[in-house]
């Protein structure tokens, strides 16, 4: 699991390992259990990648997508540039 920007600030980590396999549908719930409030403050507006491919968490959850051992998952909050 890789955390960027506000996700990294919220967790105080740039990366960590999560138990696998993990259904994509349980990803946000698992992170919320570890970091109370992260879902509303960070996750609801972020992008998620699995093995460098963007996934839509609600749609991926419905498709039965599973995060397996060795998969790279990244939480990428919205960014702005000027």
mmCIF file as gemmi writes it, N, C-alpha and C atoms, coordinates in Angstrom:
data_model
loop_
_atom_site.group_PDB
_atom_site.id
_atom_site.type_symbol
_atom_site.label_atom_id
_atom_site.label_alt_id
_atom_site.label_comp_id
_atom_site.label_asym_id
_atom_site.label_entity_id
_atom_site.label_seq_id
_atom_site.pdbx_PDB_ins_code
_atom_site.Cartn_x
_atom_site.Cartn_y
_atom_site.Cartn_z
_atom_site.occupancy
_atom_site.B_iso_or_equiv
_atom_site.pdbx_formal_charge
_atom_site.auth_seq_id
_atom_site.auth_asym_id
_atom_site.pdbx_PDB_model_num
ATOM 1 N N . UNK Axp A 1 ? 0.856 -1.149 0 1 0 ? 1 A 1
ATOM 2 C CA . UNK Axp A 1 ? 0 0 0 1 0 ? 1 A 1
ATOM 3 C C . UNK Axp A 1 ? 0.907 1.217 0 1 0 ? 1 A 1
ATOM 4 N N . UNK Axp A 2 ? 0.685 2.113 -0.965 1 0 ? 2 A 1
ATOM 5 C CA . UNK Axp A 2 ? 1.437 3.362 -1.046 1 0 ? 2 A 1
ATOM 6 C C . UNK Axp A 2 ? 0.489 4.519 -0.763 1 0 ? 2 A 1
ATOM 7 N N . UNK Axp A 3 ? 0.958 5.456 0.042 1 0 ? 3 A 1
ATOM 8 C CA . UNK Axp A 3 ? 0.161 6.637 0.38 1 0 ? 3 A 1
ATOM 9 C C . UNK Axp A 3 ? 0.857 7.876 -0.166 1 0 ? 3 A 1
ATOM 10 N N . UNK Axp A 4 ? 0.09 8.753 -0.78 1 0 ? 4 A 1
ATOM 11 C CA . UNK Axp A 4 ? 0.627 9.993 -1.319 1 0 ? 4 A 1
ATOM 12 C C . UNK Axp A 4 ? -0.115 11.185 -0.733 1 0 ? 4 A 1
ATOM 13 N N . UNK Axp A 5 ? 0.568 12.328 -0.7 1 0 ? 5 A 1
ATOM 14 C CA . UNK Axp A 5 ? 0 13.622 -0.29 1 0 ? 5 A 1
ATOM 15 C C . UNK Axp A 5 ? -0.746 13.519 1.036 1 0 ? 5 A 1
ATOM 16 N N . UNK Axp A 6 ? -2.014 13.93 1.062 1 0 ? 6 A 1
ATOM 17 C CA . UNK Axp A 6 ? -2.762 13.961 2.327 1 0 ? 6 A 1
ATOM 18 C C . UNK Axp A 6 ? -2.961 12.566 2.921 1 0 ? 6 A 1
ATOM 19 N N . UNK Axp A 7 ? -2.97 11.526 2.098 1 0 ? 7 A 1
ATOM 20 C CA . UNK Axp A 7 ? -3.083 10.162 2.63 1 0 ? 7 A 1
ATOM 21 C C . UNK Axp A 7 ? -1.836 9.822 3.44 1 0 ? 7 A 1
ATOM 22 N N . UNK Axp A 8 ? -0.687 10.228 2.951 1 0 ? 8 A 1
ATOM 23 C CA . UNK Axp A 8 ? 0.56 10.01 3.682 1 0 ? 8 A 1
ATOM 24 C C . UNK Axp A 8 ? 0.587 10.824 4.969 1 0 ? 8 A 1
ATOM 25 N N . UNK Axp A 9 ? 0.131 12.067 4.893 1 0 ? 9 A 1
ATOM 26 C CA . UNK Axp A 9 ? 0.08 12.905 6.092 1 0 ? 9 A 1
ATOM 27 C C . UNK Axp A 9 ? -0.876 12.316 7.12 1 0 ? 9 A 1
ATOM 28 N N . UNK Axp A 10 ? -2.015 11.83 6.682 1 0 ? 10 A 1
ATOM 29 C CA . UNK Axp A 10 ? -3.034 11.306 7.6 1 0 ? 10 A 1
ATOM 30 C C . UNK Axp A 10 ? -2.55 10.04 8.304 1 0 ? 10 A 1
ATOM 31 N N . UNK Axp A 11 ? -1.864 9.171 7.585 1 0 ? 11 A 1
ATOM 32 C CA . UNK Axp A 11 ? -1.407 7.908 8.162 1 0 ? 11 A 1
ATOM 33 C C . UNK Axp A 11 ? -0.027 8.023 8.799 1 0 ? 11 A 1
ATOM 34 N N . UNK Axp A 12 ? 0.681 9.104 8.517 1 0 ? 12 A 1
ATOM 35 C CA . UNK Axp A 12 ? 2.077 9.292 8.95 1 0 ? 12 A 1
ATOM 36 C C . UNK Axp A 12 ? 2.987 8.212 8.355 1 0 ? 12 A 1
ATOM 37 N N . UNK Axp A 13 ? 2.592 7.705 7.185 1 0 ? 13 A 1
ATOM 38 C CA . UNK Axp A 13 ? 3.371 6.669 6.499 1 0 ? 13 A 1
ATOM 39 C C . UNK Axp A 13 ? 3.353 6.943 5.007 1 0 ? 13 A 1
ATOM 40 N N . UNK Axp A 14 ? 4.403 6.49 4.335 1 0 ? 14 A 1
ATOM 41 C CA . UNK Axp A 14 ? 4.387 6.558 2.874 1 0 ? 14 A 1
ATOM 42 C C . UNK Axp A 14 ? 4.001 5.205 2.282 1 0 ? 14 A 1
ATOM 43 N N . UNK Axp A 15 ? 4.119 4.149 3.107 1 0 ? 15 A 1
ATOM 44 C CA . UNK Axp A 15 ? 3.722 2.817 2.639 1 0 ? 15 A 1
ATOM 45 C C . UNK Axp A 15 ? 3.535 1.888 3.839 1 0 ? 15 A 1
ATOM 46 N N . UNK Axp A 16 ? 2.824 0.803 3.6 1 0 ? 16 A 1
ATOM 47 C CA . UNK Axp A 16 ? 2.678 -0.265 4.586 1 0 ? 16 A 1
ATOM 48 C C . UNK Axp A 16 ? 2.134 -1.499 3.892 1 0 ? 16 A 1
ATOM 49 N N . UNK Axp A 17 ? 2.276 -2.632 4.548 1 0 ? 17 A 1
ATOM 50 C CA . UNK Axp A 17 ? 1.727 -3.881 4.035 1 0 ? 17 A 1
ATOM 51 C C . UNK Axp A 17 ? 0.397 -4.157 4.707 1 0 ? 17 A 1
ATOM 52 N N . UNK Axp A 18 ? -0.555 -4.612 3.929 1 0 ? 18 A 1
ATOM 53 C CA . UNK Axp A 18 ? -1.855 -5.036 4.455 1 0 ? 18 A 1
ATOM 54 C C . UNK Axp A 18 ? -1.999 -6.53 4.2 1 0 ? 18 A 1
ATOM 55 N N . UNK Axp A 19 ? -2.79 -7.221 5.021 1 0 ? 19 A 1
ATOM 56 C CA . UNK Axp A 19 ? -3.004 -8.652 4.795 1 0 ? 19 A 1
ATOM 57 C C . UNK Axp A 19 ? -3.685 -8.889 3.439 1 0 ? 19 A 1
ATOM 58 N N . UNK Axp A 20 ? -3.271 -9.94 2.77 1 0 ? 20 A 1
ATOM 59 C CA . UNK Axp A 20 ? -3.863 -10.29 1.479 1 0 ? 20 A 1
ATOM 60 C C . UNK Axp A 20 ? -4.199 -11.773 1.504 1 0 ? 20 A 1
ATOM 61 N N . UNK Axp A 21 ? -5.161 -12.199 0.739 1 0 ? 21 A 1
ATOM 62 C CA . UNK Axp A 21 ? -5.972 -11.409 -0.201 1 0 ? 21 A 1
ATOM 63 C C . UNK Axp A 21 ? -6.963 -10.513 0.546 1 0 ? 21 A 1
ATOM 64 N N . UNK Axp A 22 ? -7.282 -9.401 -0.11 1 0 ? 22 A 1
ATOM 65 C CA . UNK Axp A 22 ? -8.223 -8.427 0.445 1 0 ? 22 A 1
ATOM 66 C C . UNK Axp A 22 ? -9.175 -7.994 -0.666 1 0 ? 22 A 1
ATOM 67 N N . UNK Axp A 23 ? -10.461 -8.272 -0.516 1 0 ? 23 A 1
ATOM 68 C CA . UNK Axp A 23 ? -11.41 -7.81 -1.533 1 0 ? 23 A 1
ATOM 69 C C . UNK Axp A 23 ? -11.346 -6.287 -1.644 1 0 ? 23 A 1
ATOM 70 N N . UNK Axp A 24 ? -11.356 -5.775 -2.847 1 0 ? 24 A 1
ATOM 71 C CA . UNK Axp A 24 ? -11.343 -4.325 -3.054 1 0 ? 24 A 1
ATOM 72 C C . UNK Axp A 24 ? -12.492 -3.673 -2.3 1 0 ? 24 A 1
ATOM 73 N N . UNK Axp A 25 ? -13.598 -4.367 -2.186 1 0 ? 25 A 1
ATOM 74 C CA . UNK Axp A 25 ? -14.766 -3.832 -1.481 1 0 ? 25 A 1
ATOM 75 C C . UNK Axp A 25 ? -14.481 -3.581 -0.002 1 0 ? 25 A 1
ATOM 76 N N . UNK Axp A 26 ? -13.444 -4.215 0.561 1 0 ? 26 A 1
ATOM 77 C CA . UNK Axp A 26 ? -13.098 -4.067 1.978 1 0 ? 26 A 1
ATOM 78 C C . UNK Axp A 26 ? -11.932 -3.105 2.203 1 0 ? 26 A 1
ATOM 79 N N . UNK Axp A 27 ? -11.346 -2.574 1.133 1 0 ? 27 A 1
ATOM 80 C CA . UNK Axp A 27 ? -10.16 -1.732 1.274 1 0 ? 27 A 1
ATOM 81 C C . UNK Axp A 27 ? -10.414 -0.515 2.155 1 0 ? 27 A 1
ATOM 82 N N . UNK Axp A 28 ? -11.427 0.287 1.826 1 0 ? 28 A 1
ATOM 83 C CA . UNK Axp A 28 ? -11.681 1.506 2.593 1 0 ? 28 A 1
ATOM 84 C C . UNK Axp A 28 ? -12.076 1.163 4.027 1 0 ? 28 A 1
ATOM 85 N N . UNK Axp A 29 ? -12.853 0.109 4.205 1 0 ? 29 A 1
ATOM 86 C CA . UNK Axp A 29 ? -13.257 -0.318 5.546 1 0 ? 29 A 1
ATOM 87 C C . UNK Axp A 29 ? -12.027 -0.706 6.378 1 0 ? 29 A 1
ATOM 88 N N . UNK Axp A 30 ? -11.103 -1.432 5.766 1 0 ? 30 A 1
ATOM 89 C CA . UNK Axp A 30 ? -9.88 -1.844 6.452 1 0 ? 30 A 1
ATOM 90 C C . UNK Axp A 30 ? -9.045 -0.64 6.85 1 0 ? 30 A 1
ATOM 91 N N . UNK Axp A 31 ? -8.921 0.32 5.94 1 0 ? 31 A 1
ATOM 92 C CA . UNK Axp A 31 ? -8.147 1.525 6.259 1 0 ? 31 A 1
ATOM 93 C C . UNK Axp A 31 ? -8.839 2.368 7.32 1 0 ? 31 A 1
ATOM 94 N N . UNK Axp A 32 ? -10.156 2.426 7.287 1 0 ? 32 A 1
ATOM 95 C CA . UNK Axp A 32 ? -10.91 3.173 8.296 1 0 ? 32 A 1
ATOM 96 C C . UNK Axp A 32 ? -10.711 2.561 9.679 1 0 ? 32 A 1
ATOM 97 N N . UNK Axp A 33 ? -10.635 1.236 9.758 1 0 ? 33 A 1
ATOM 98 C CA . UNK Axp A 33 ? -10.39 0.574 11.044 1 0 ? 33 A 1
ATOM 99 C C . UNK Axp A 33 ? -9.021 0.942 11.601 1 0 ? 33 A 1
ATOM 100 N N . UNK Axp A 34 ? -8.031 1.11 10.718 1 0 ? 34 A 1
ATOM 101 C CA . UNK Axp A 34 ? -6.674 1.446 11.146 1 0 ? 34 A 1
ATOM 102 C C . UNK Axp A 34 ? -6.51 2.936 11.428 1 0 ? 34 A 1
ATOM 103 N N . UNK Axp A 35 ? -7.196 3.769 10.644 1 0 ? 35 A 1
ATOM 104 C CA . UNK Axp A 35 ? -7.029 5.221 10.715 1 0 ? 35 A 1
ATOM 105 C C . UNK Axp A 35 ? -8.405 5.879 10.781 1 0 ? 35 A 1
ATOM 106 N N . UNK Axp A 36 ? -8.921 5.982 11.982 1 0 ? 36 A 1
ATOM 107 C CA . UNK Axp A 36 ? -10.262 6.521 12.202 1 0 ? 36 A 1
ATOM 108 C C . UNK Axp A 36 ? -10.453 7.873 11.511 1 0 ? 36 A 1
ATOM 109 N N . UNK Axp A 37 ? -11.473 7.967 10.688 1 0 ? 37 A 1
ATOM 110 C CA . UNK Axp A 37 ? -11.817 9.208 10.006 1 0 ? 37 A 1
ATOM 111 C C . UNK Axp A 37 ? -11.204 9.37 8.629 1 0 ? 37 A 1
ATOM 112 N N . UNK Axp A 38 ? -10.317 8.445 8.218 1 0 ? 38 A 1
ATOM 113 C CA . UNK Axp A 38 ? -9.641 8.6 6.929 1 0 ? 38 A 1
ATOM 114 C C . UNK Axp A 38 ? -10.606 8.509 5.745 1 0 ? 38 A 1
ATOM 115 N N . UNK Axp A 39 ? -11.661 7.743 5.893 1 0 ? 39 A 1
ATOM 116 C CA . UNK Axp A 39 ? -12.593 7.574 4.77 1 0 ? 39 A 1
ATOM 117 C C . UNK Axp A 39 ? -13.214 8.912 4.377 1 0 ? 39 A 1
ATOM 118 N N . UNK Axp A 40 ? -13.759 9.626 5.333 1 0 ? 40 A 1
ATOM 119 C CA . UNK Axp A 40 ? -14.419 10.902 5.036 1 0 ? 40 A 1
ATOM 120 C C . UNK Axp A 40 ? -13.421 11.996 4.683 1 0 ? 40 A 1
ATOM 121 N N . UNK Axp A 41 ? -12.269 11.992 5.324 1 0 ? 41 A 1
ATOM 122 C CA . UNK Axp A 41 ? -11.316 13.089 5.14 1 0 ? 41 A 1
ATOM 123 C C . UNK Axp A 41 ? -10.396 12.909 3.948 1 0 ? 41 A 1
ATOM 124 N N . UNK Axp A 42 ? -10.147 11.668 3.531 1 0 ? 42 A 1
ATOM 125 C CA . UNK Axp A 42 ? -9.187 11.429 2.449 1 0 ? 42 A 1
ATOM 126 C C . UNK Axp A 42 ? -9.749 10.519 1.358 1 0 ? 42 A 1
ATOM 127 N N . UNK Axp A 43 ? -10.231 9.35 1.734 1 0 ? 43 A 1
ATOM 128 C CA . UNK Axp A 43 ? -10.526 8.306 0.758 1 0 ? 43 A 1
ATOM 129 C C . UNK Axp A 43 ? -11.671 8.621 -0.192 1 0 ? 43 A 1
ATOM 130 N N . UNK Axp A 44 ? -12.689 9.324 0.274 1 0 ? 44 A 1
ATOM 131 C CA . UNK Axp A 44 ? -13.856 9.586 -0.581 1 0 ? 44 A 1
ATOM 132 C C . UNK Axp A 44 ? -13.533 10.468 -1.785 1 0 ? 44 A 1
ATOM 133 N N . UNK Axp A 45 ? -12.396 11.178 -1.739 1 0 ? 45 A 1
ATOM 134 C CA . UNK Axp A 45 ? -12.049 12.047 -2.86 1 0 ? 45 A 1
ATOM 135 C C . UNK Axp A 45 ? -10.757 11.614 -3.551 1 0 ? 45 A 1
ATOM 136 N N . UNK Axp A 46 ? -10.281 10.41 -3.27 1 0 ? 46 A 1
ATOM 137 C CA . UNK Axp A 46 ? -9.002 9.988 -3.823 1 0 ? 46 A 1
ATOM 138 C C . UNK Axp A 46 ? -9.179 9.056 -5.02 1 0 ? 46 A 1
ATOM 139 N N . UNK Axp A 47 ? -8.067 8.846 -5.703 1 0 ? 47 A 1
ATOM 140 C CA . UNK Axp A 47 ? -7.99 7.833 -6.748 1 0 ? 47 A 1
ATOM 141 C C . UNK Axp A 47 ? -7.262 6.634 -6.163 1 0 ? 47 A 1
ATOM 142 N N . UNK Axp A 48 ? -7.563 5.464 -6.671 1 0 ? 48 A 1
ATOM 143 C CA . UNK Axp A 48 ? -6.919 4.24 -6.215 1 0 ? 48 A 1
ATOM 144 C C . UNK Axp A 48 ? -6.361 3.523 -7.439 1 0 ? 48 A 1
ATOM 145 N N . UNK Axp A 49 ? -5.121 3.043 -7.31 1 0 ? 49 A 1
ATOM 146 C CA . UNK Axp A 49 ? -4.555 2.203 -8.361 1 0 ? 49 A 1
ATOM 147 C C . UNK Axp A 49 ? -4.211 0.846 -7.779 1 0 ? 49 A 1
ATOM 148 N N . UNK Axp A 50 ? -4.359 -0.172 -8.592 1 0 ? 50 A 1
ATOM 149 C CA . UNK Axp A 50 ? -3.908 -1.516 -8.267 1 0 ? 50 A 1
ATOM 150 C C . UNK Axp A 50 ? -2.992 -1.935 -9.402 1 0 ? 50 A 1
ATOM 151 N N . UNK Axp A 51 ? -1.738 -2.185 -9.06 1 0 ? 51 A 1
ATOM 152 C CA . UNK Axp A 51 ? -0.723 -2.534 -10.067 1 0 ? 51 A 1
ATOM 153 C C . UNK Axp A 51 ? -0.673 -1.502 -11.192 1 0 ? 51 A 1
ATOM 154 N N . UNK Axp A 52 ? -0.671 -0.227 -10.794 1 0 ? 52 A 1
ATOM 155 C CA . UNK Axp A 52 ? -0.541 0.931 -11.686 1 0 ? 52 A 1
ATOM 156 C C . UNK Axp A 52 ? -1.752 1.159 -12.589 1 0 ? 52 A 1
ATOM 157 N N . UNK Axp A 53 ? -2.852 0.493 -12.345 1 0 ? 53 A 1
ATOM 158 C CA . UNK Axp A 53 ? -4.078 0.701 -13.111 1 0 ? 53 A 1
ATOM 159 C C . UNK Axp A 53 ? -5.126 1.322 -12.206 1 0 ? 53 A 1
ATOM 160 N N . UNK Axp A 54 ? -5.731 2.416 -12.671 1 0 ? 54 A 1
ATOM 161 C CA . UNK Axp A 54 ? -6.768 3.062 -11.873 1 0 ? 54 A 1
ATOM 162 C C . UNK Axp A 54 ? -7.979 2.149 -11.752 1 0 ? 54 A 1
ATOM 163 N N . UNK Axp A 55 ? -8.534 2.099 -10.549 1 0 ? 55 A 1
ATOM 164 C CA . UNK Axp A 55 ? -9.746 1.319 -10.309 1 0 ? 55 A 1
ATOM 165 C C . UNK Axp A 55 ? -10.775 2.22 -9.652 1 0 ? 55 A 1
ATOM 166 N N . UNK Axp A 56 ? -12.005 1.977 -9.96 1 0 ? 56 A 1
ATOM 167 C CA . UNK Axp A 56 ? -13.105 2.673 -9.304 1 0 ? 56 A 1
ATOM 168 C C . UNK Axp A 56 ? -13.541 1.77 -8.167 1 0 ? 56 A 1
ATOM 169 N N . UNK Axp A 57 ? -13.306 2.216 -6.937 1 0 ? 57 A 1
ATOM 170 C CA . UNK Axp A 57 ? -13.554 1.334 -5.799 1 0 ? 57 A 1
ATOM 171 C C . UNK Axp A 57 ? -14.99 0.809 -5.777 1 0 ? 57 A 1
ATOM 172 N N . UNK Axp A 58 ? -16.029 1.653 -5.95 1 0 ? 58 A 1
ATOM 173 C CA . UNK Axp A 58 ? -17.386 1.065 -5.962 1 0 ? 58 A 1
ATOM 174 C C . UNK Axp A 58 ? -17.591 0.064 -7.092 1 0 ? 58 A 1
ATOM 175 N N . UNK Axp A 59 ? -17.124 0.379 -8.297 1 0 ? 59 A 1
ATOM 176 C CA . UNK Axp A 59 ? -17.302 -0.55 -9.415 1 0 ? 59 A 1
ATOM 177 C C . UNK Axp A 59 ? -16.422 -1.779 -9.259 1 0 ? 59 A 1
ATOM 178 N N . UNK Axp A 60 ? -15.18 -1.57 -8.794 1 0 ? 60 A 1
ATOM 179 C CA . UNK Axp A 60 ? -14.268 -2.695 -8.578 1 0 ? 60 A 1
ATOM 180 C C . UNK Axp A 60 ? -14.798 -3.631 -7.519 1 0 ? 60 A 1
ATOM 181 N N . UNK Axp A 61 ? -15.444 -3.049 -6.509 1 0 ? 61 A 1
ATOM 182 C CA . UNK Axp A 61 ? -16.02 -3.858 -5.446 1 0 ? 61 A 1
ATOM 183 C C . UNK Axp A 61 ? -17.14 -4.731 -6.004 1 0 ? 61 A 1
ATOM 184 N N . UNK Axp A 62 ? -17.94 -4.15 -6.874 1 0 ? 62 A 1
ATOM 185 C CA . UNK Axp A 62 ? -19.047 -4.904 -7.461 1 0 ? 62 A 1
ATOM 186 C C . UNK Axp A 62 ? -18.536 -6.004 -8.39 1 0 ? 62 A 1
ATOM 187 N N . UNK Axp A 63 ? -17.359 -5.785 -8.966 1 0 ? 63 A 1
ATOM 188 C CA . UNK Axp A 63 ? -16.824 -6.77 -9.903 1 0 ? 63 A 1
ATOM 189 C C . UNK Axp A 63 ? -16.136 -7.93 -9.205 1 0 ? 63 A 1
ATOM 190 N N . UNK Axp A 64 ? -15.988 -7.839 -7.89 1 0 ? 64 A 1
ATOM 191 C CA . UNK Axp A 64 ? -15.332 -8.915 -7.156 1 0 ? 64 A 1
ATOM 192 C C . UNK Axp A 64 ? -13.819 -8.844 -7.205 1 0 ? 64 A 1
ATOM 193 N N . UNK Axp A 65 ? -13.26 -7.701 -7.57 1 0 ? 65 A 1
ATOM 194 C CA . UNK Axp A 65 ? -11.812 -7.535 -7.624 1 0 ? 65 A 1
ATOM 195 C C . UNK Axp A 65 ? -11.195 -7.819 -6.257 1 0 ? 65 A 1
ATOM 196 N N . UNK Axp A 66 ? -10.093 -8.56 -6.269 1 0 ? 66 A 1
ATOM 197 C CA . UNK Axp A 66 ? -9.392 -8.918 -5.039 1 0 ? 66 A 1
ATOM 198 C C . UNK Axp A 66 ? -7.946 -8.43 -5.143 1 0 ? 66 A 1
ATOM 199 N N . UNK Axp A 67 ? -7.476 -7.816 -4.061 1 0 ? 67 A 1
ATOM 200 C CA . UNK Axp A 67 ? -6.082 -7.401 -3.972 1 0 ? 67 A 1
ATOM 201 C C . UNK Axp A 67 ? -5.307 -8.601 -3.434 1 0 ? 67 A 1
ATOM 202 N N . UNK Axp A 68 ? -4.336 -9.061 -4.21 1 0 ? 68 A 1
ATOM 203 C CA . UNK Axp A 68 ? -3.576 -10.254 -3.85 1 0 ? 68 A 1
ATOM 204 C C . UNK Axp A 68 ? -2.202 -9.89 -3.298 1 0 ? 68 A 1
ATOM 205 N N . UNK Axp A 69 ? -1.57 -10.843 -2.641 1 0 ? 69 A 1
ATOM 206 C CA . UNK Axp A 69 ? -0.225 -10.641 -2.122 1 0 ? 69 A 1
ATOM 207 C C . UNK Axp A 69 ? 0.693 -10.21 -3.262 1 0 ? 69 A 1
ATOM 208 N N . UNK Axp A 70 ? 1.478 -9.171 -3.032 1 0 ? 70 A 1
ATOM 209 C CA . UNK Axp A 70 ? 2.4 -8.669 -4.047 1 0 ? 70 A 1
ATOM 210 C C . UNK Axp A 70 ? 1.815 -7.585 -4.921 1 0 ? 70 A 1
ATOM 211 N N . UNK Axp A 71 ? 0.496 -7.384 -4.885 1 0 ? 71 A 1
ATOM 212 C CA . UNK Axp A 71 ? -0.114 -6.302 -5.661 1 0 ? 71 A 1
ATOM 213 C C . UNK Axp A 71 ? 0.279 -4.964 -5.054 1 0 ? 71 A 1
ATOM 214 N N . UNK Axp A 72 ? 0.515 -3.984 -5.907 1 0 ? 72 A 1
ATOM 215 C CA . UNK Axp A 72 ? 0.819 -2.631 -5.457 1 0 ? 72 A 1
ATOM 216 C C . UNK Axp A 72 ? -0.458 -1.799 -5.51 1 0 ? 72 A 1
ATOM 217 N N . UNK Axp A 73 ? -0.87 -1.294 -4.37 1 0 ? 73 A 1
ATOM 218 C CA . UNK Axp A 73 ? -2.06 -0.463 -4.272 1 0 ? 73 A 1
ATOM 219 C C . UNK Axp A 73 ? -1.623 0.926 -3.852 1 0 ? 73 A 1
ATOM 220 N N . UNK Axp A 74 ? -2.13 1.946 -4.519 1 0 ? 74 A 1
ATOM 221 C CA . UNK Axp A 74 ? -1.768 3.32 -4.17 1 0 ? 74 A 1
ATOM 222 C C . UNK Axp A 74 ? -3.028 4.142 -3.93 1 0 ? 74 A 1
ATOM 223 N N . UNK Axp A 75 ? -2.962 4.975 -2.899 1 0 ? 75 A 1
ATOM 224 C CA . UNK Axp A 75 ? -4.02 5.939 -2.578 1 0 ? 75 A 1
ATOM 225 C C . UNK Axp A 75 ? -3.503 7.295 -3.012 1 0 ? 75 A 1
ATOM 226 N N . UNK Axp A 76 ? -4.177 7.914 -3.981 1 0 ? 76 A 1
ATOM 227 C CA . UNK Axp A 76 ? -3.707 9.156 -4.562 1 0 ? 76 A 1
ATOM 228 C C . UNK Axp A 76 ? -4.775 10.227 -4.398 1 0 ? 76 A 1
ATOM 229 N N . UNK Axp A 77 ? -4.61 11.116 -3.415 1 0 ? 77 A 1
ATOM 230 C CA . UNK Axp A 77 ? -5.582 12.195 -3.212 1 0 ? 77 A 1
ATOM 231 C C . UNK Axp A 77 ? -5.525 13.188 -4.385 1 0 ? 77 A 1
ATOM 232 N N . UNK Axp A 78 ? -6.572 13.996 -4.527 1 0 ? 78 A 1
ATOM 233 C CA . UNK Axp A 78 ? -6.577 14.996 -5.593 1 0 ? 78 A 1
ATOM 234 C C . UNK Axp A 78 ? -5.397 15.963 -5.405 1 0 ? 78 A 1
ATOM 235 N N . UNK Axp A 79 ? -4.849 16.385 -6.503 1 0 ? 79 A 1
ATOM 236 C CA . UNK Axp A 79 ? -3.736 17.343 -6.457 1 0 ? 79 A 1
ATOM 237 C C . UNK Axp A 79 ? -4.101 18.543 -7.304 1 0 ? 79 A 1
ATOM 238 N N . UNK Axp A 80 ? -3.508 19.658 -6.993 1 0 ? 80 A 1
ATOM 239 C CA . UNK Axp A 80 ? -3.715 20.856 -7.807 1 0 ? 80 A 1
ATOM 240 C C . UNK Axp A 80 ? -2.357 21.409 -8.17 1 0 ? 80 A 1
ATOM 241 N N . UNK Axp A 81 ? -2.313 22.118 -9.264 1 0 ? 81 A 1
ATOM 242 C CA . UNK Axp A 81 ? -1.063 22.754 -9.65 1 0 ? 81 A 1
ATOM 243 C C . UNK Axp A 81 ? -1.364 24.18 -10.089 1 0 ? 81 A 1
ATOM 244 N N . UNK Axp A 82 ? -0.378 24.963 -10.04 1 0 ? 82 A 1
ATOM 245 C CA . UNK Axp A 82 ? -0.612 26.367 -10.347 1 0 ? 82 A 1
ATOM 246 C C . UNK Axp A 82 ? 0.249 26.908 -11.404 1 0 ? 82 A 1
